Amino acid sequence: MGSNYLVVGGGGREHCLAWGLARSEAVERVYVAPGNGGTAGEPKCTNVPISPFDFEGLIHFAREKEIAVAVVGPEAPLAAGLVDALRTAGITAFGPDRAGARIEASKAWAKELMEDAGVPTAGAVIFGDLDRARDYLRATPGAHVVKADGLAQGKGVTVALDSEEALAALDGLARFGDAGQTVVIEEKLEGEEASVLAFVDGRTFVTMPAAQDHKRIGAGDTGPNTGGMGAYAPAPLVTPALMARVGREIFEPILDVLAAQGVDYRGVLYAGLMIEPDGTPKVIEFNCRFGDPETQVLVPLLATPLAEVVTATAAGRLAEISVEWRTAAAACVVIAAGGYPGNYNQGDEITGLAEAVAEGALLFHSGTRRSDDGRVFTSGGRVLSVSAVDATLAAALGKAYSAVGKIDFADAYHRPDIGWRARSR
């Protein structure tokens, strides 16, 4: 009999993690709290109606089901201390504790951490007084990046091309509540973005293939930021030599500083990078968890069983296993509800899912619910991640878009140009 695992969260990332865990012969059952319409239909997976913030409920359930490892997906419960609570209760958890999650939960603290570690990043000033921040922006015309200090579901960053836009972004921080009370104002970096994620077990780190996300809603990277409209991996922008440099100049020093501060970081550390025209990698931000939709291209490329990797990482034994990757490319296209990231409808029936799978795609649900009779309906802004793996990126994208064409619901929207930077190289 295999082991039971618990995935905490209900998005596309968590569906993909549950799918990845369930593929291992060593796994008996994957429970997903609370899960979604996709995990409800995934073999070997069971949804459980427990909130990611119901720490007592999750601990009780993990003990009852003898969970081998609890894998925490979203940043908010990590920042709230879920892993601390699980470990205190004697439950093995994959994800950083509250102290480690602060690297995402406070952009101001992360910026100071990077400076202490000598990690290359954008120059920045930090203000706890928004009136002083306004004075600074009026006195320094030009482009700025305005960031809410706290968690804002990927929507707390504005790239402002002039002071007027920057001041408007500053005024908009009020909608994030406490997360917007402190602001980080950075210089605008030039170059091309890439995401490099690493498994970290407190001492050892293993980088994953570089990915590239598509944050903006519109084709050609236009319009407002979203939670992510698609991704692909590996990103050819990050060569083997550049990946080695990222490990040497970014991951090694930041983990050394975390360890020196007594942080036993175990889980995923995500470096959002800007690769400048001269090839210099600079950190835009760190995240304390798997990305969404990066997970939906990285986990399908993982050759080593995901259960083996997360178990070794959580136990501090990452150096004892070999983490292998498929020699292939993966692409993901997110289908969103019309109007996202603004107001959007919910409750529309989704058709064509079986036909999309027949095209060779992997479907990871984000905002869906499944009815008792098996029909699937929209229940969020980002509805589905349509992923595909093939020998080349062009082939993977072709397979993914062919599957997207089979799926239909009212006002469905997707970007038509995922992977455009790689294909134009």
C-alpha positions in Angstrom: 0.0 0.0 0.0 1.3 3.5 -0.9 1.3 6.7 1.1 -1.3 9.4 1.3 -0.5 13.0 0.4 -2.4 16.3 1.0 -2.3 19.2 -1.4 -3.6 22.5 0.1 -5.2 24.9 -2.4 -7.8 25.0 -5.1 -6.2 26.4 -8.3 -4.6 25.2 -11.4 -1.2 24.9 -9.7 -2.8 22.6 -7.0 -4.5 20.5 -9.7 -1.2 20.0 -11.4 0.6 19.1 -8.2 -2.1 16.6 -7.3 -1.9 15.1 -10.8 1.9 14.9 -10.5 1.7 13.2 -7.1 -1.0 10.8 -8.2 1.2 9.5 -11.1 3.6 7.9 -8.6 3.0 4.2 -7.9 4.2 4.9 -4.3 1.1 7.2 -3.8 -2.1 5.6 -2.6 -4.3 8.7 -2.5 -4.0 12.5 -2.9 -6.4 14.6 -0.9 -6.9 18.2 -2.1 -8.2 20.9 0.3 -10.4 22.3 -1.0 -9.7 21.4 -4.7 -11.8 22.2 -7.7 -13.9 20.7 -10.5 -10.8 19.2 -12.1 -9.3 17.5 -9.0 -12.8 16.2 -8.3 -12.5 14.0 -11.4 -8.8 13.2 -11.2 -7.9 9.5 -10.6 -6.5 8.8 -7.1 -7.6 12.3 -5.9 -10.3 13.3 -3.5 -11.5 16.8 -2.7 -12.0 17.6 1.0 -14.0 20.7 2.0 -11.4 22.3 4.3 -10.2 25.9 3.9 -6.4 26.5 3.5 -6.7 28.7 6.6 -8.5 26.1 8.8 -5.2 25.0 10.4 -6.9 22.9 13.0 -9.1 21.2 10.4 -6.1 20.4 8.2 -4.1 19.1 11.1 -6.9 16.8 12.3 -7.5 15.5 8.7 -3.7 14.9 8.1 -3.5 12.9 11.3 -6.7 10.9 10.5 -5.5 10.0 7.0 -1.8 9.5 8.0 -0.6 12.0 5.5 3.0 11.4 4.5 3.6 15.0 3.3 1.3 18.0 3.1 2.1 20.1 0.1 1.0 23.7 0.5 0.4 25.5 -2.8 -0.7 29.1 -2.3 1.4 31.9 -0.7 -1.3 33.3 1.7 -1.5 30.2 4.0 2.3 29.9 3.9 2.6 33.5 5.0 0.0 32.9 7.7 2.1 30.1 9.2 0.3 26.9 8.0 3.6 25.1 7.7 4.6 26.1 11.2 1.3 24.7 12.6 1.7 21.5 10.6 5.3 20.9 11.7 4.5 21.7 15.3 1.8 19.0 15.1 4.3 16.5 13.8 3.1 16.6 10.2 5.7 16.7 7.5 5.1 19.7 5.2 6.5 20.9 1.8 6.7 24.7 1.9 8.5 27.3 3.9 7.5 28.3 7.4 6.2 31.8 8.1 9.7 33.2 8.4 10.7 31.9 5.0 7.5 32.9 3.3 8.2 36.5 4.3 10.4 36.6 1.2 7.2 37.0 -0.8 4.9 38.4 1.9 7.0 41.5 2.3 8.7 42.9 -0.7 10.4 45.5 1.5 12.0 42.8 3.6 13.0 40.8 0.6 14.7 43.8 -0.9 16.7 44.3 2.2 17.5 40.6 2.2 18.8 40.8 -1.4 21.0 43.8 -0.5 22.5 41.9 2.5 23.2 38.9 0.2 24.6 41.0 -2.6 22.0 39.6 -5.0 21.7 41.7 -8.2 18.3 43.5 -8.2 16.8 46.9 -9.1 17.6 49.9 -7.0 14.7 50.8 -4.7 13.4 53.1 -2.0 10.9 52.0 0.6 8.2 54.1 2.2 5.9 53.4 5.1 4.3 56.9 4.6 2.5 57.2 1.3 2.7 61.0 1.4 6.5 60.8 1.4 6.3 58.4 -1.4 4.2 60.9 -3.4 6.8 63.6 -2.7 9.5 61.3 -3.9 7.7 60.5 -7.2 7.0 64.2 -7.9 10.7 64.9 -7.4 11.9 62.1 -9.6 10.2 62.1 -13.0 10.5 59.1 -15.3 9.6 55.5 -15.2 9.2 53.6 -11.9 7.9 50.3 -10.7 5.4 50.7 -7.8 4.9 47.6 -5.6 2.6 47.0 -2.7 4.7 45.5 0.1 2.3 42.7 1.0 0.5 40.0 -0.8 -1.9 41.2 -3.5 -2.6 38.1 -5.6 -0.2 39.1 -8.3 -1.9 42.4 -8.9 0.1 44.7 -6.6 2.8 45.7 -9.1 2.5 48.6 -11.6 5.2 49.4 -14.2 4.6 53.2 -14.6 6.2 55.0 -17.5 6.0 58.4 -16.0 5.3 60.1 -12.6 1.6 60.6 -13.4 1.1 56.8 -13.8 3.2 56.1 -10.8 1.1 58.5 -8.6 -2.1 56.8 -9.8 -0.6 53.4 -9.0 0.2 54.7 -5.5 -3.3 55.9 -5.0 -4.5 52.5 -6.1 -2.7 50.7 -3.3 -5.5 51.5 -0.9 -7.5 48.6 -2.4 -5.0 46.1 -1.0 -5.6 47.2 2.6 -2.7 46.5 4.9 -0.7 45.0 2.1 -0.5 48.4 0.4 0.4 50.5 3.5 4.1 50.1 2.7 5.3 50.7 -0.8 8.5 49.7 -2.7 9.4 52.0 -5.6 12.0 50.6 -7.9 13.9 51.6 -11.0 12.5 50.1 -14.1 14.7 47.3 -15.4 15.1 46.7 -19.1 15.4 43.3 -20.7 13.4 40.0 -20.9 11.8 38.3 -18.0 12.3 34.6 -17.0 11.2 32.5 -14.0 13.7 30.2 -12.4 12.3 28.0 -9.6 14.3 25.7 -7.3 13.6 22.9 -4.9 15.2 23.9 -1.6 15.6 21.6 1.4 17.3 24.1 3.8 20.8 23.3 2.6 20.6 22.0 -1.0 18.9 23.6 -4.0 18.1 22.1 -7.3 17.0 24.4 -10.1 14.2 23.6 -12.5 14.2 24.4 -16.2 13.7 28.1 -16.8 10.2 29.1 -17.7 8.6 32.2 -19.1 5.2 33.5 -17.9 2.8 35.9 -19.7 1.4 38.2 -17.0 -0.5 40.7 -19.1 -4.0 40.1 -20.3 -3.4 41.2 -24.0 -1.4 39.9 -26.9 2.1 41.3 -27.2 2.2 41.7 -23.4 -0.3 44.6 -23.3 -3.0 45.6 -20.8 -3.2 45.0 -17.1 -1.3 42.3 -15.1 -3.1 39.1 -14.3 -2.3 36.0 -12.3 -0.7 34.6 -15.5 -2.2 33.9 -19.0 0.2 31.1 -20.0 3.8 29.8 -19.8 6.3 27.6 -21.5 9.5 25.8 -20.5 12.4 25.5 -21.0 12.9 29.2 -22.0 15.8 29.4 -24.5 16.7 32.8 -23.1 18.3 31.1 -20.1 21.3 29.2 -21.4 23.1 26.6 -19.3 25.8 29.1 -18.6 23.3 31.7 -17.5 21.5 29.1 -15.3 24.8 28.4 -13.6 25.3 32.1 -13.0 21.8 32.4 -11.5 22.6 29.6 -9.1 25.9 31.1 -8.1 24.9 34.8 -7.9 21.3 34.5 -6.7 20.3 31.2 -5.1 23.5 30.5 -3.2 23.8 33.9 -1.5 20.1 34.3 -0.7 19.9 30.9 0.9 23.1 31.6 2.9 21.6 34.8 4.3 18.3 33.0 5.1 20.2 30.3 6.9 22.3 32.9 8.8 19.0 34.4 10.0 17.9 31.0 11.3 15.4 30.3 8.5 15.2 26.6 7.6 13.7 27.1 4.1 12.1 23.9 2.7 9.9 24.0 -0.4 10.1 26.0 -3.6 12.0 29.3 -4.0 10.9 31.1 -7.1 13.2 33.8 -8.6 11.4 36.2 -11.0 14.3 37.5 -13.1 15.0 40.3 -15.6 17.7 39.3 -18.0 19.3 42.6 -19.1 20.5 43.1 -22.6 24.1 42.4 -21.6 23.0 39.1 -20.1 23.0 40.1 -16.4 20.3 38.4 -14.4 18.6 40.7 -11.8 15.9 39.6 -9.4 12.5 41.4 -9.8 11.0 39.5 -6.9 11.1 36.2 -5.0 8.1 34.0 -4.5 7.9 31.4 -1.7 6.0 28.7 -3.8 5.4 27.2 -7.2 4.2 29.6 -9.8 0.8 29.4 -11.5 0.9 28.7 -14.5 4.6 27.8 -14.4 3.8 24.7 -12.4 1.6 23.5 -15.3 4.6 23.3 -17.6 7.3 22.3 -15.1 5.7 19.4 -13.4 4.8 17.7 -16.7 8.5 17.9 -17.6 9.7 16.3 -14.3 10.9 12.7 -15.0 11.6 11.9 -11.3 8.4 11.1 -9.5 7.1 14.3 -7.9 6.3 12.5 -4.7 9.9 11.4 -4.3 11.1 15.0 -4.8 8.7 16.7 -2.4 9.3 14.0 0.2 13.1 14.4 0.0 12.8 18.2 0.0 10.6 18.3 3.1 12.8 15.8 4.9 16.1 17.7 4.1 17.3 14.9 1.9 17.3 16.5 -1.5 21.0 15.8 -2.0 20.3 12.1 -1.7 18.2 11.8 -4.8 18.7 12.6 -8.5 16.1 15.1 -9.9 15.8 14.4 -13.6 13.9 16.2 -16.4 12.4 15.1 -19.7 14.2 16.2 -22.9 11.1 18.0 -24.2 9.2 21.3 -24.2 6.0 22.2 -22.5 3.5 24.9 -23.1 0.4 26.1 -21.2 -2.4 28.4 -22.4 -4.8 29.8 -19.8 -8.5 30.2 -20.7 -10.1 33.0 -18.7 -13.6 34.2 -18.2 -14.5 37.3 -20.3 -13.7 40.5 -18.4 -10.9 39.0 -16.3 -8.9 40.5 -14.5 -11.9 42.8 -13.9 -15.5 41.8 -13.4 -16.4 38.5 -14.9 -19.3 36.0 -15.0 -19.4 32.7 -13.2 -21.6 29.6 -13.5 -21.3 29.1 -17.2 -21.1 25.4 -18.4 -17.9 24.3 -20.0 -18.0 21.9 -23.0 -15.4 20.2 -25.1 -13.1 19.0 -22.3 -13.0 15.4 -23.5 -12.3 16.5 -27.0 -9.4 18.7 -25.7 -7.9 15.7 -23.9 -8.2 13.7 -27.1 -5.9 16.3 -28.8 -3.2 15.3 -26.4 -3.5 18.1 -23.9 -3.3 18.0 -20.1 -6.2 20.0 -18.5 -5.6 21.6 -15.2 -8.6 23.4 -13.7 -8.3 26.7 -11.9 -11.8 28.2 -11.5 -14.2 25.4 -12.0 -16.8 23.4 -10.1 -18.2 20.0 -11.0 -21.9 19.2 -10.5 -23.3 15.9 -9.2 -24.0 14.8 -12.7 -20.5 15.4 -13.8 -20.9 18.7 -15.7 -18.3 21.4 -15.2 -19.0 25.1 -14.7 -16.9 28.2 -14.4 -16.2 29.6 -10.9 -13.3 31.9 -11.2 -11.4 34.4 -13.4 -8.7 32.0 -14.7 -10.8 28.9 -15.6 -8.5 26.3 -17.2 -4.8 25.8 -17.9 -4.4 23.8 -21.1 -0.9 22.2 -21.2 0.9 20.1 -23.7 4.3 18.4 -23.9 6.1 17.6 -27.2 9.6 17.4 -28.6 9.8 21.1 -29.5 8.1 24.2 -28.2 6.4 24.8 -31.5 4.9 21.3 -31.4 3.8 21.7 -27.8 2.2 25.1 -28.5 0.4 23.6 -31.6 -1.0 20.8 -29.5 -2.1 23.1 -26.7 -3.8 25.6 -29.0 -5.5 22.8 -30.9 -7.0 21.6 -27.6 -8.0 25.2 -26.6 -10.1 25.3 -29.8 -12.2 22.4 -28.6 -13.2 24.1 -25.3 -16.1 26.4 -25.1 -18.0 28.5 -22.5 -19.6 31.9 -22.6 -17.2 34.8 -23.3 -14.1 32.5 -23.0 -10.9 34.4 -23.6 -7.2 33.3 -24.1 -4.1 34.9 -25.4 -3.2 33.8 -29.0 0.5 34.4 -28.6 1.9 32.4 -25.8 5.6 31.7 -26.4 5.9 34.6 -28.9 9.3 35.7 -27.5 10.9 32.2 -27.8 9.4 31.7 -31.3 10.7 35.0 -32.5 14.3 34.4 -31.4 
